[in-house]
C-alpha cells in the first residue's frame, strides 16, 4: 500500500488482541503527514485516510489499546 510522500513514523497494530474479539478486530496503520495525525484500517483495504488531529508536533511514538479499551495514539518528541 502506498501512503504518499511526507509520511513520518508509521505504526501498525491489531486494534483489539483479546481472544473474544478476533472476529471484529482490525489492523490499524497510524502515521503523521504534514503535521496531521491520520489512520487507515484494513477493513477499508487501507484506502481511506482518516484525520484524527491537526497541528501535531513530533512523531507517533506508540499506538495501542488503553485501559479504557480504546485505541490510543501517543505523539511526542522523545
ABEGO torsion letter per residue (X at the ends): XBAEBGBBGBBBBBABABAAAAAABBBBBBBBBGGBBBBBBAAAGGABBBBABBGBBEBBABBBBBAAGBBBBBBBAX
